[in-house]
Amino acid sequence: MKLVGKTALITGGSSGIGLAAAKLFQDQGARVAITGRSTESLAAARGVLGDQALILKSDTSNLGEIRSLMDTLQEEFGHLDILVLNAGVATPAPLDAVSEESFDHMLNTNFKGVFFTLQSAVKLLREGSSVVITTSIANQLASVNFSVYAACKAALRSLVASLAIELIPKNIRVNAVSPGPIATPMFDRFGLSDELSRANRERIQGKSPIRRFGTPEEVARAILFLASDEASYMVGEEIVVDGGMSLL
Ligand SMILES: NC(=O)c1ccc[n+]([C@@H]2O[C@H](COP(=O)([O-])OP(=O)(O)OC[C@H]3O[C@@H](n4cnc5c(N)ncnc54)[C@H](OP(=O)(O)O)[C@@H]3O)[C@@H](O)[C@H]2O)c1
């Protein structure tokens, strides 16, 4: 067991990659708190994680909610050893169809939320703690119809490098996990018809060197590594988990 005695917060832990990481962390002995927005996904997460998990409704794009989240964690856990900044949204659209609302929603969740959650959490993070940020292979590839999302993830990659250097004197390590295509509910949230959605999945699968989507558990294992003391010399790095997709 790699996380015995540790406390962890996973944002966007109610679904997909975040939920798989929360389950794995629990199995490794950690006390886990997760956040999400929708009542339905939080209830489903309760079914997976059970009563011992702290399941909190908190919108990562809202600074007031981030502050009260940290107050709750201070009361419940007293401190944090692991922070996984994973909440994210993607709304695909070509350049001429991106609305200001959609642009702000993606930036506020994927970039601003990550920055201010980390800023608020620093006072709770103990010496020797680990921060893992979920980026994406889209941060270094041309991503047609995902320009805003990809730019947010590129901004996160930059943030990981800068804040890793800023926080290492406090003995806090900041790193990133960069997933390729992973089979999560995110793909159902794109607003595509069933037919287009299926064609999209087939296209991605056909392009992938490994010829399949990754599973959330495969990404969770890389998050566990960075979160644990096994990665004690990893600072400001990004682990790519993508079946070889970004090598093409
Ligand atoms: N799946 C992929 O192929 C892939 C590839 C590369 C990177 N990623 C990244 O991996 C991360 C997890 O994605 P996923 O694929 O696991 O997607 P997912 O299943 O859709 O999960 C997204 C999670 O983020 C939460 N969330 C969204 N907006 C939020 C907000 N404003 N405040 C708090 N929580 C919020 C969701 O909660 P609700 O359900 O309550 O909204 C959910 O728990 C994201 O950062 C995504 O960009 C995914």
The ligand as a MOL file (V3000), in Angstrom:
LIG
                    3D

  0  0  0     0  0            999 V3000
M  V30 BEGIN CTAB
M  V30 COUNTS 48 52 0 0 0
M  V30 BEGIN ATOM
M  V30 1 N -10.9420 11.4510 -21.5690 0
M  V30 2 C -9.9290 11.8260 -22.3120 0
M  V30 3 O -9.7150 11.3520 -23.4290 0
M  V30 4 C -8.9770 12.8740 -21.7980 0
M  V30 5 C -7.8000 13.0990 -22.5340 0
M  V30 6 C -6.8950 14.0420 -22.0790 0
M  V30 7 C -7.1480 14.7580 -20.9320 0
M  V30 8 N -8.3010 14.5330 -20.2340 0 CHG=1
M  V30 9 C -8.5190 15.3180 -19.0180 0
M  V30 10 O -8.7670 14.4540 -17.9330 0
M  V30 11 C -9.5450 15.1410 -16.9580 0
M  V30 12 C -10.7030 14.2570 -16.5500 0
M  V30 13 O -11.5140 14.0420 -17.6980 0
M  V30 14 P -12.4100 12.7300 -17.9040 0
M  V30 15 O -12.1110 12.2350 -19.2550 0
M  V30 16 O -12.3070 11.8390 -16.7590 0 CHG=-1
M  V30 17 O -13.8410 13.4250 -18.0290 0
M  V30 18 P -15.2270 13.2520 -17.2490 0
M  V30 19 O -15.5420 11.8220 -17.0630 0
M  V30 20 O -16.1600 14.1300 -17.9930 0
M  V30 21 O -14.9090 13.8760 -15.8060 0
M  V30 22 C -14.7560 15.2590 -15.6350 0
M  V30 23 C -14.8550 15.5370 -14.1570 0
M  V30 24 O -14.6660 16.9560 -13.9600 0
M  V30 25 C -15.7540 17.4600 -13.2050 0
M  V30 26 N -15.9790 18.8610 -13.4970 0
M  V30 27 C -16.2210 19.4520 -14.6900 0
M  V30 28 N -16.3710 20.7720 -14.5200 0
M  V30 29 C -16.2170 21.0200 -13.1980 0
M  V30 30 C -16.2700 22.1800 -12.3950 0
M  V30 31 N -16.4990 23.3930 -12.9240 0
M  V30 32 N -16.0860 22.0540 -11.0670 0
M  V30 33 C -15.8440 20.8500 -10.5070 0
M  V30 34 N -15.7910 19.7200 -11.2040 0
M  V30 35 C -15.9770 19.8050 -12.5470 0
M  V30 36 C -16.9160 16.5740 -13.5810 0
M  V30 37 O -17.9450 16.6710 -12.6200 0
M  V30 38 P -19.5110 16.7200 -13.1130 0
M  V30 39 O -19.7910 15.3680 -13.6730 0
M  V30 40 O -20.2460 17.0080 -11.8610 0
M  V30 41 O -19.5610 17.8160 -14.1370 0
M  V30 42 C -16.2290 15.2100 -13.5880 0
M  V30 43 O -16.0670 14.7350 -12.2740 0
M  V30 44 C -9.9520 16.4650 -17.5890 0
M  V30 45 O -9.1130 17.4850 -17.1230 0
M  V30 46 C -9.7300 16.2240 -19.0700 0
M  V30 47 O -9.4660 17.4100 -19.7590 0
M  V30 48 C -9.2190 13.6030 -20.6390 0
M  V30 END ATOM
M  V30 BEGIN BOND
M  V30 1 1 1 2
M  V30 2 2 2 3
M  V30 3 1 2 4
M  V30 4 1 4 5
M  V30 5 2 4 48
M  V30 6 2 5 6
M  V30 7 1 6 7
M  V30 8 2 7 8
M  V30 9 1 8 9
M  V30 10 1 8 48
M  V30 11 1 9 10
M  V30 12 1 9 46
M  V30 13 1 10 11
M  V30 14 1 11 12
M  V30 15 1 11 44
M  V30 16 1 12 13
M  V30 17 1 13 14
M  V30 18 2 14 15
M  V30 19 1 14 16
M  V30 20 1 14 17
M  V30 21 1 17 18
M  V30 22 2 18 19
M  V30 23 1 18 20
M  V30 24 1 18 21
M  V30 25 1 21 22
M  V30 26 1 22 23
M  V30 27 1 23 24
M  V30 28 1 23 42
M  V30 29 1 24 25
M  V30 30 1 25 26
M  V30 31 1 25 36
M  V30 32 1 26 27
M  V30 33 1 26 35
M  V30 34 2 27 28
M  V30 35 1 28 29
M  V30 36 1 29 30
M  V30 37 2 29 35
M  V30 38 1 30 31
M  V30 39 2 30 32
M  V30 40 1 32 33
M  V30 41 2 33 34
M  V30 42 1 34 35
M  V30 43 1 36 37
M  V30 44 1 36 42
M  V30 45 1 37 38
M  V30 46 2 38 39
M  V30 47 1 38 40
M  V30 48 1 38 41
M  V30 49 1 42 43
M  V30 50 1 44 45
M  V30 51 1 44 46
M  V30 52 1 46 47
M  V30 END BOND
M  V30 END CTAB
M  END
